[in-house]
Amino acid sequence: MNQILHSKIYGEEKSGSPLLVFHGLFGMLDNWGSFGKEFGEIMPVHLMDLRNHGRSFHSEEMSHDVMAEDILRYMEHHGMQKAHLLGHSLGGKAVMQFAIHYPEKVDKLIVVDIGPKAYPPHHQGIIKALESVDFETATSRSEVEEVMSQFIKERFVIQFLSKNLYWTDDKKLAWRFNLKTLSEKYEDFVSNAIKPGVYEGETLFVSGAKSNYILPEDESQIRQQFPNFQLVTIPNAGHWVQAENPTDFNRVAEEFLLGSSTL
């Protein structure tokens, strides 16, 4: 049976192309809640949980290709002919791959702080922290956070990961994401570039001024696969651009999606 990604929908009664929003690695759709509420006043917005994240299904498969197929299946399930797509980090890889495979399904594309290139492994500390939590003995969120703090020094990263904690039916804490698959298949979706191909539609790449995920030397590869692109750098923001400077990020996204962009 083909499983459908979990979503939360805002502005369902609005007309025009819907906007599908995809979070990054170890994230969930709730990370985009404020954005969804604001943009739901303008257009239909579907906040999405990627496979193996949030309330979406768990699977032993995890790659750019299967995530692209998840998007196609979701659109078909909801009867969407076309949609705007926005993806942050890992979600950005998913929407880029989808746009290359199914360009006719994409209205406008927004890619947030990620490029199409392969990235060296850089989440080892986070994965080690997550795997070090023993849910047989941990009885509170604070205990889990204390374990993670032995491996992760940034408080905001610990808080970001802690949003994935929930109580199971048998009264134990657990992660919502599928840590086993995400750690085992890590190189399949982080240390791989997206597949070759060209998407010629309108594309906005957004980077954080304090982030190093999109470097000046990356622009030539971006241009090869997304020739009709703009790159905008958001000030006072790192990798979590939409959370660190939502005012400027939302303005840029709205101008691009509504066609009034003077970026």
C-alpha positions as CSV (number, residue, x, y, z in Angstrom):
1,M,0.0,0.0,0.0
2,N,1.3,3.4,-0.9
3,Q,1.5,5.6,2.2
4,I,0.7,9.3,2.2
5,L,2.8,11.9,4.0
6,H,1.2,13.5,7.1
7,S,0.4,17.2,6.7
8,K,-1.3,20.1,8.3
9,I,-3.2,22.4,6.0
10,Y,-3.9,26.2,6.4
11,G,-6.0,28.4,4.1
12,E,-7.7,25.4,2.5
13,E,-10.5,27.7,1.2
14,K,-8.1,30.0,-0.6
15,S,-7.7,29.9,-4.4
16,G,-4.6,29.4,-6.5
17,S,-1.7,27.0,-6.4
18,P,-1.1,25.4,-3.0
19,L,2.3,25.7,-1.3
20,L,3.8,22.6,0.0
21,V,6.4,23.1,2.8
22,F,9.1,20.6,3.8
23,H,11.3,20.7,6.9
24,G,14.9,19.6,7.3
25,L,16.6,16.6,8.9
26,F,15.3,15.7,12.4
27,G,12.6,18.4,12.0
28,M,8.8,18.2,11.7
29,L,6.1,20.3,10.1
30,D,5.5,22.1,13.4
31,N,8.8,23.9,12.8
32,W,7.0,25.9,10.1
33,G,3.8,26.5,12.1
34,S,4.0,30.3,12.3
35,F,4.9,30.5,8.6
36,G,1.9,28.3,7.7
37,K,-0.5,30.4,9.6
38,E,0.7,33.6,8.0
39,F,0.9,32.3,4.4
40,G,-2.4,30.5,4.9
41,E,-4.0,33.9,4.8
42,I,-2.8,34.3,1.2
43,M,-2.9,30.8,-0.3
44,P,-3.5,27.1,0.6
45,V,-0.4,25.9,2.6
46,H,0.3,22.3,3.3
47,L,3.0,21.8,6.0
48,M,4.5,18.4,5.5
49,D,6.3,15.7,7.6
50,L,8.9,14.0,5.5
51,R,9.0,10.2,5.6
52,N,10.7,8.9,8.8
53,H,9.9,12.2,10.5
54,G,7.1,13.6,12.6
55,R,3.8,11.8,12.1
56,S,4.6,10.5,8.7
57,F,5.2,6.8,8.0
58,H,8.5,5.1,8.8
59,S,10.4,3.2,6.1
60,E,13.7,1.5,5.6
61,E,14.2,3.6,2.4
62,M,15.5,7.1,2.5
63,S,16.8,8.9,-0.5
64,H,16.2,12.0,-2.7
65,D,14.3,9.8,-5.2
66,V,11.9,8.2,-2.7
67,M,11.2,11.6,-1.1
68,A,10.4,13.0,-4.5
69,E,8.0,10.1,-5.1
70,D,6.3,10.8,-1.8
71,I,5.6,14.4,-3.0
72,L,4.1,13.1,-6.2
73,R,1.9,10.6,-4.4
74,Y,0.7,13.3,-2.0
75,M,-0.2,15.6,-4.9
76,E,-2.0,12.9,-6.7
77,H,-3.9,11.9,-3.5
78,H,-5.1,15.5,-3.0
79,G,-5.8,16.0,-6.7
80,M,-3.2,18.7,-7.3
81,Q,-2.1,19.4,-10.8
82,K,0.6,21.9,-9.8
83,A,2.0,23.3,-6.6
84,H,4.5,25.8,-5.3
85,L,7.2,23.9,-3.4
86,L,9.4,25.1,-0.5
87,G,12.0,23.0,1.2
88,H,14.5,23.7,3.9
89,S,17.8,21.7,4.1
90,L,16.9,18.0,3.6
91,G,13.5,19.2,2.4
92,G,15.2,21.4,-0.1
93,K,17.0,18.4,-1.6
94,A,13.6,16.6,-1.8
95,V,11.9,19.5,-3.7
96,M,14.8,20.0,-6.0
97,Q,14.8,16.3,-7.0
98,F,11.0,16.5,-7.5
99,A,11.3,19.6,-9.7
100,I,13.8,17.9,-11.9
101,H,11.8,14.6,-12.2
102,Y,8.4,16.3,-12.5
103,P,8.9,19.9,-13.8
104,E,5.3,20.1,-15.1
105,K,4.0,19.7,-11.5
106,V,5.8,22.7,-10.1
107,D,4.6,26.2,-10.2
108,K,7.4,28.0,-8.3
109,L,10.3,26.5,-6.3
110,I,11.9,27.8,-3.1
111,V,15.0,26.1,-1.8
112,V,16.2,27.3,1.7
113,D,19.8,27.1,2.7
114,I,20.9,24.0,0.8
115,G,22.4,23.4,-2.6
116,P,22.1,20.5,-5.1
117,K,25.6,19.3,-4.2
118,A,26.8,16.4,-2.0
119,Y,27.7,17.5,1.5
120,P,30.3,15.8,3.7
121,P,28.9,14.1,6.8
122,H,28.4,16.7,9.5
123,H,25.7,15.4,11.9
124,Q,27.8,12.7,13.6
125,G,27.6,14.5,17.0
126,I,23.8,14.9,16.8
127,I,23.4,11.2,15.8
128,K,25.7,10.1,18.6
129,A,23.7,12.2,21.1
130,L,20.3,10.8,19.9
131,E,21.6,7.2,20.0
132,S,23.0,7.7,23.5
133,V,19.5,8.3,25.0
134,D,18.2,5.2,26.8
135,F,14.4,5.4,26.8
136,E,14.2,2.4,29.1
137,T,15.6,4.6,31.9
138,A,14.8,8.2,30.8
139,T,11.7,9.3,32.6
140,S,11.6,13.0,31.7
141,R,12.4,15.4,28.9
142,S,15.0,17.1,31.1
143,E,16.8,13.8,31.5
144,V,16.9,13.3,27.8
145,E,18.2,16.8,27.3
146,E,20.9,16.2,29.9
147,V,22.2,13.2,28.0
148,M,22.2,15.1,24.7
149,S,24.1,18.0,26.3
150,Q,27.1,15.7,26.8
151,F,27.5,15.7,23.0
152,I,25.8,18.9,21.8
153,K,26.8,22.3,23.3
154,E,24.3,24.5,21.4
155,R,21.2,24.9,23.6
156,F,19.0,25.8,20.6
157,V,19.9,22.5,18.8
158,I,19.0,20.5,21.9
159,Q,15.6,22.3,22.1
160,F,15.1,21.7,18.4
161,L,15.7,18.0,18.7
162,S,13.6,17.8,21.9
163,K,10.5,18.8,20.0
164,N,10.5,15.3,18.6
165,L,10.0,13.7,22.0
166,Y,6.6,12.2,22.7
167,W,5.0,9.7,25.2
168,T,4.1,6.3,23.7
169,D,1.0,4.4,24.6
170,D,3.0,2.4,27.2
171,K,4.0,5.6,28.9
172,K,7.6,5.8,27.6
173,L,9.4,8.6,25.9
174,A,10.4,8.1,22.3
175,W,11.6,9.9,19.2
176,R,9.0,10.7,16.5
177,F,11.7,10.4,13.8
178,N,13.0,7.0,12.7
179,L,16.5,7.3,14.0
180,K,17.5,3.8,12.9
181,T,16.9,4.5,9.2
182,L,18.1,8.1,9.3
183,S,21.4,7.0,10.7
184,E,21.8,3.9,8.5
185,K,20.9,5.7,5.3
186,Y,22.5,9.0,6.2
187,E,25.0,8.9,3.3
188,D,22.2,8.2,0.8
189,F,20.5,11.6,1.3
190,V,23.2,13.9,2.8
191,S,26.5,12.7,1.1
192,N,24.8,12.5,-2.3
193,A,24.1,15.3,-4.8
194,I,20.7,15.3,-6.3
195,K,20.4,13.4,-9.6
196,P,21.4,15.1,-12.9
197,G,18.8,17.1,-14.7
198,V,17.5,20.6,-15.3
199,Y,14.5,22.4,-13.9
200,E,13.9,25.6,-16.0
201,G,11.1,27.0,-13.9
202,E,11.3,30.0,-11.5
203,T,13.5,29.1,-8.6
204,L,14.4,31.1,-5.5
205,F,17.4,30.0,-3.4
206,V,17.5,31.6,0.1
207,S,20.6,31.5,2.2
208,G,21.4,32.7,5.7
209,A,24.1,35.3,5.9
210,K,25.7,33.4,8.9
211,S,25.4,30.0,7.2
212,N,28.0,28.2,5.0
213,Y,25.6,25.8,3.3
214,I,25.5,27.8,0.1
215,L,28.9,29.2,-0.9
216,P,29.8,31.5,-3.8
217,E,31.5,28.7,-5.7
218,D,28.2,26.7,-5.5
219,E,26.4,29.1,-7.8
220,S,27.8,27.6,-11.0
221,Q,26.3,24.1,-10.2
222,I,23.0,25.7,-9.1
223,R,22.9,27.6,-12.5
224,Q,23.5,24.3,-14.4
225,Q,20.5,22.6,-12.9
226,F,18.3,25.6,-12.1
227,P,19.1,28.2,-14.8
228,N,16.1,30.4,-13.9
229,F,17.2,31.1,-10.3
230,Q,17.6,33.9,-7.9
231,L,19.8,33.8,-4.8
232,V,18.8,36.0,-1.9
233,T,20.8,36.1,1.4
234,I,18.9,36.9,4.5
235,P,20.8,39.0,7.1
236,N,21.1,38.1,10.7
237,A,20.3,34.4,10.1
238,G,22.1,31.1,10.0
239,H,20.9,27.8,8.7
240,W,17.4,28.0,10.3
241,V,16.7,31.1,8.2
242,Q,12.9,31.2,8.7
243,A,13.2,30.9,12.5
244,E,16.1,33.3,12.9
245,N,14.8,36.2,10.7
246,P,11.2,35.4,9.9
247,T,10.4,39.0,8.9
248,D,12.8,39.2,6.1
249,F,12.4,35.6,5.1
250,N,8.6,35.8,4.9
251,R,8.8,39.0,2.9
252,V,11.2,37.5,0.3
253,A,9.1,34.4,0.0
254,E,5.8,36.3,-0.4
255,E,7.2,38.6,-3.1
256,F,8.6,35.7,-5.0
257,L,5.4,33.6,-4.8
258,L,3.0,36.4,-5.6
259,G,5.1,37.6,-8.6
260,S,5.8,41.0,-7.2
261,S,9.4,40.3,-6.6
262,T,12.0,43.0,-7.0
263,L,14.7,40.9,-5.4
